[in-house]
Amino acid sequence: MKFGIHAGLWMKTWEDDLAPIFAAAAEIGFDGVEVSLLGIGRDRAKAIRAQAERCGLELTCSTGLGPEADPTSTDPDVRKNAVAVLTEAIEVTALLGSKGLAGVVAAPWGAFDPLNKVARAERSAVTLGQLDGVLAEQGVTLGIEALNRFETDLTSTAAEACALAQATGSTHIGALLDSFHMNIEEKDAPAAILAAGKQLCHYHVSDNDRGVPGSGRYDFPADARALKEIGYNGWVVAEMFVTAGNPASGDLNIWRDIEPDPTVAAIQTLAYVRKVFGDVC
């Protein structure tokens, strides 16, 4: 089991210098840092990889799609662009030395069309399935995130994310489950993890308010038992958004400071996840 922290905890914009974040994460004791590709292209990838390696850190990656690259679109040119955008993201992930890319990849964030959900899911699966070759070539796994109902209508539950991943036909595509979203959408989060099984390729933690795990009411020990039962040995990455008015997370409606100090939050988080998840694998 490896423990990571999402760089967005500290970032004001997705283009911020990552070097001080890597230094802080390494000093705290994390195994790796998750970086958003929304601010990273081929031009920055090798330098960022070198910065992380100097700190002894591994990288994981996340990304999201806009409406111009919608895998569910009825417009074949938009779907073609989705393949192109995600292909570049996969290649950048590999340049960063990472083997995992996950996030909002099945449909654009905040896009809703529930009356056409079935057809949209089918188009998304076909579109994402076209990435199988580049995923295999680059040695990258793609994780479809299960997001809460206020952020998507396509993959709001673990079952929906797993079903779409399976429908792609690619063994290199799985599901990302996040405790914040599961807290809203799942009747039984550990049962959702058990049902996901080997399709679970990435796991995010934050408590019910998107703050420090263990500081709220989410049952992380139950998730840990479920992860152990399915033999999960991947990343546990804390994705916390805790600062009000932060432009990088402005669309997530953080209206008040969830935690008083991001660095202290990171320190508390690592201590907690080591205690709860440390014996999973």
Secondary structure in CASP SS format (residue, H / E / C, confidence):
PFRMAT SS
TARGET T0000
AUTHOR 0000-0000-0000
METHOD secondary structure of the structure
MODEL  1
M C 1.00
K E 1.00
F E 1.00
G E 1.00
I E 1.00
H E 1.00
A H 1.00
G H 1.00
L H 1.00
W C 1.00
M C 1.00
K C 1.00
T C 1.00
W C 1.00
E C 1.00
D C 1.00
D C 1.00
L C 1.00
A H 1.00
P H 1.00
I H 1.00
F H 1.00
A H 1.00
A H 1.00
A H 1.00
A H 1.00
E H 1.00
I H 1.00
G C 1.00
F C 1.00
D C 1.00
G E 1.00
V E 1.00
E E 1.00
V E 1.00
S E 1.00
L H 1.00
L H 1.00
G H 1.00
I C 1.00
G C 1.00
R H 1.00
D H 1.00
R H 1.00
A H 1.00
K H 1.00
A H 1.00
I H 1.00
R H 1.00
A H 1.00
Q H 1.00
A H 1.00
E H 1.00
R H 1.00
C C 1.00
G C 1.00
L C 1.00
E E 1.00
L E 1.00
T E 1.00
C E 1.00
S E 1.00
T E 1.00
G E 1.00
L C 1.00
G C 1.00
P H 1.00
E H 1.00
A H 1.00
D C 1.00
P C 1.00
T C 1.00
S C 1.00
T C 1.00
D C 1.00
P H 1.00
D H 1.00
V H 1.00
R H 1.00
K H 1.00
N H 1.00
A H 1.00
V H 1.00
A H 1.00
V H 1.00
L H 1.00
T H 1.00
E H 1.00
A H 1.00
I H 1.00
E H 1.00
V H 1.00
T H 1.00
A H 1.00
L H 1.00
L C 1.00
G C 1.00
S C 1.00
K C 1.00
G E 1.00
L E 1.00
A E 1.00
G E 1.00
V E 1.00
V C 1.00
A C 1.00
A C 1.00
P C 1.00
W C 1.00
G C 1.00
A C 1.00
F C 1.00
D C 1.00
P H 1.00
L H 1.00
N H 1.00
K H 1.00
V H 1.00
A H 1.00
R H 1.00
A H 1.00
E H 1.00
R H 1.00
S H 1.00
A H 1.00
V H 1.00
T H 1.00
L H 1.00
G H 1.00
Q C 1.00
L C 1.00
D H 1.00
G H 1.00
V H 1.00
L H 1.00
A H 1.00
E H 1.00
Q H 1.00
G C 1.00
V C 1.00
T E 1.00
L E 1.00
G E 1.00
I E 1.00
E E 1.00
A C 1.00
L C 1.00
N C 1.00
R C 1.00
F C 1.00
E C 1.00
T C 1.00
D C 1.00
L C 1.00
T C 1.00
S C 1.00
T C 1.00
A H 1.00
A H 1.00
E H 1.00
A H 1.00
C H 1.00
A H 1.00
L H 1.00
A H 1.00
Q H 1.00
A H 1.00
T C 1.00
G C 1.00
S C 1.00
T C 1.00
H C 1.00
I E 1.00
G E 1.00
A E 1.00
L E 1.00
L E 1.00
D E 1.00
S H 1.00
F H 1.00
H H 1.00
M H 1.00
N H 1.00
I H 1.00
E H 1.00
E C 1.00
K C 1.00
D C 1.00
A H 1.00
P H 1.00
A H 1.00
A H 1.00
I H 1.00
L H 1.00
A H 1.00
A H 1.00
G H 1.00
K H 1.00
Q H 1.00
L E 1.00
C E 1.00
H E 1.00
Y E 1.00
H E 1.00
V E 1.00
S C 1.00
D C 1.00
N C 1.00
D C 1.00
R C 1.00
G C 1.00
V C 1.00
P C 1.00
G C 1.00
S C 1.00
G C 1.00
R C 1.00
Y C 1.00
D C 1.00
F H 1.00
P H 1.00
A H 1.00
D H 1.00
A H 1.00
R H 1.00
A H 1.00
L H 1.00
K H 1.00
E H 1.00
I H 1.00
G C 1.00
Y C 1.00
N C 1.00
G C 1.00
W E 1.00
V E 1.00
V E 1.00
A E 1.00
E C 1.00
M C 1.00
F C 1.00
V C 1.00
T C 1.00
A C 1.00
G C 1.00
N C 1.00
P H 1.00
A H 1.00
S H 1.00
G H 1.00
D H 1.00
L H 1.00
N C 1.00
I C 1.00
W C 1.00
R C 1.00
D C 1.00
I C 1.00
E C 1.00
P C 1.00
D C 1.00
P H 1.00
T H 1.00
V H 1.00
A H 1.00
A H 1.00
I H 1.00
Q H 1.00
T H 1.00
L H 1.00
A H 1.00
Y H 1.00
V H 1.00
R H 1.00
K H 1.00
V H 1.00
F H 1.00
G C 1.00
D C 1.00
V C 1.00
C C 1.00
END
